[in-house]
């Protein structure tokens, strides 16, 4: 297993606003539609390989992850054995749902270069570094167990009780995973993006100026906002550095 990608899924009427907003947050350009899948495009960094993508869907906004594998058919079979549900077979990937209902895709591994952080005029830096998988209480334990069994790599237990821990592949994935238990007793598992920065106040001011809705500061080094499609995301003090072995402790 190598890279994890993140995909913003939005309905057609919210596509343009979402593309413009997230392009501004990342400091990256919005690429052309994919040749074989015009519903998809990628946010393209100045250097390195894209890993945040945008997809038009028929349905409400959401975030899903794409997991690369050296043996994708074996990974799909393993996911099914662990309780995933098949959704669709595509030309280059297989779509499934986790036991808690989170959509994800499995695709073949490729060679990549992780983009570095973007430096802004005041000197602070930022990069989208994390997907947080959010589980209602009833689904949390099974969801964490599923992903820990499916994904090889390094796990670090969390210090705060609402989080189970963090995952990284220790092979240069630009995205790490965080697992959070929500206060909700039941419901479907979903995910949100965490944008890492070395100056939280400066980055929050910059993102709010791009049109985000302010939700408020968290207690552990993050600030919650909402994007134009209505999806929650956080600016966090996770390091924006692109290193093969991330500090996830």
N, C-alpha and C positions, 0 to 999 in steps of 0.2 A: 504494500500500500504506500502511495506517496502523497500526492496533493489532495486537499479538500478545497473545493470551490464553493462559493455562495451565490445563490440566484434569487433575485428579486422578481417575484411573479405579480403582475398587476394587470387589471383589465385595460382594454384599448383606450378608454377615455382618460386614463391616468398615466398612460405611458410617457407622453411628452414631458409632463411636469416632473415625473419621477426621474426620467433621464437627465433633464437639466439640473435638478436638485442634486442628485447623487454625483453627477459629473463635477459639480462645484464643490461638494464635500470632499471628494477624493482628490480634486485637482487633476483629474484625468479627462481625456476626451471620450466621447461616446462613439463607438465604432459603427460601421455599416452593418446591416442585417447579415446574418450568417447565410452563405450561398444556398445551402440545402435546407435551412430552417429559418425562414424570414421572420418568424415570430421571436427570434433570439438575436441579441446583440451583446457586445462586451464593452465594459469600460476599459479603455486602453491606457496603461501607464506610459510615461515618457520612455522608460526602458524596462525590460523584463516582460514576463508573460501575464496576460490578464487572468484574474481569478474571481472577479465579481462580474456577474452577468445580469441581464435584464430580459424578461420574457413576458410577452403578452399572453394572457390566459382568459378563459371564460370562467370567471369566478372572482371571489374577493381577494384582496392583496394578501400575500404571505411571503415567507422566506423558506427556501429549501436548500439542501446541500447536495453537491455532487462529490462522490468519493471515487478516486482513482484506484485501480488495482492492477497488479501485474498479471493476475489471473481472474478477470472479471466474471467468467461463468462460475468459477468456484466460489467467488465472493457472493454472488447472487444466491447460489445454492445454500451457502452457509447462512446468509441472512434469512432465507426462507425456513431453514431448520430452527433458527432462533426465534421465529415468530413473526417475521415480516410478511406482508401481504403483497402479491404481485399486482401491478397496475397496468403496465404497458411495455412492450418491446419496441425499441426504435433501432435505427440503423447503427448508431454508435453507442447507445446506452440502454440500460434497463431501468425502468421506473418502478419503485416499490413504496410501501408505507411501513414505517416502523410499528412495533406493537402498540404504541400510543397514538398512532395516526399521522406522524410527521412524514411528508413526502421526501424521498431522496432518490438519487440516481447513482448507478454504478457504471463506470466506464473504464476503458483501458488506460493504463498509465503511459505517460509521455515524458520527454525531457523538458524541463522548465528552468527559467531563471526567476527567482523571487524579486519582485520590484522593491526598491527601497522606499523609505518614507519621503513624503513631499515636504520641502521647507517653504514656509510662507514668509511674506515680507518682514514680519516682526521677529523672525528667527525661530519661532516654534515649528515643530514638525508633527506630522500625523500620518497614519496609515490604517486601513481597515484590517484588524488583526484577529477578530474572534467572532464566532457564531455561538450565541447562547441558546441552548435547547431548554425550553420552558415547559415543565410538566406539572399538571395538577397533582395533588397529593396522592390520589388513588393510582396514578400511572407512573409516578416518579421512580420507584424502586425498579420496576421492570424495564423502564426506558433506559435508565443508567446501566443496568446489567446487560441489556441488548447491545448498546454501543461499545461498552468495554470489552465484550466478547468478540464483537465484529471487527473492531479496529485494532491492529497491532500498533504499538507505540508506547509512549510513556504517560503514566497517570500520576497526578498529584492531588492528594486530598485537600479539600477546601478548609479554610479556617473559620468561615462563617456558617452557621447552621442551615441557612436556606440554600446553600450550594453543596453539591456532592463532591465536585472536584473539576479538574481541567485535564484535557487530553491534548497531546501533540505527537506527531509521528516521529520526531527526532531525525527527520530526513529533509527538512527544508520547507515543509508545507507552510504557505503564507498565512493559513488560517488555523487557529487552535479552537477547540470546543470547550465550552463551559456548560455545566449542567445545574440548572436551578429548579428548586421546588417552589411552585406558586402557592398562594394561600387558598386558591380554589380547590374544593374537595374533589371535583370530577370535571371531565371535559377532555378535549383533544390536546395532544402535545403540539406545540408550535415553536417557532424560533425567532430570534431577533439579532440584528447586527450590533457589534461593539467596535467603535472606531477608536483606536489607540492614539495617544498623544503624549508629549512630554510637557505640555502646559495646558491643563484642563480649562482654566478660566479663559485663556485666549482662544482655545479651540471652540468652546461653547459660544463665545461672542461671535466668532466667525460663522459658525453654522446657523445660529439664530438670524444673522444678517442675510443668510441665503434663503430664509423663509421657513425654517423649522418652527414648530410649536413647542414652547418650553413647558415641560412637565415638572421638573425640579431636580435638585441635587440629592443623590443617594448618600448613604452613610459610609460607604467604603471605597471612595475614589472613583465615582462615576456620576454622570449627569444624564437624566432621561429626557428625551425629546421625541417628537412625532414628525414624520416626513409628510410631504404633500398627499401621499396616498393613504395616510392615516396610520401607518405602521410605526410602532415604537422602536426606538434604537437608543443606544447610549454612546456618549463620548466617555472614554475611560483612560485611566493612567496606566493601562497595559502598554509596555514599550512598543513604539512604532518600528523599532529596528527589525530588519529582515535577517535573521540568523538561523542556521540549520537546527541548532539546539536552543530552543527558547526557554527563558526563565518562566516556568509556570507554577512555581512553588507558592 
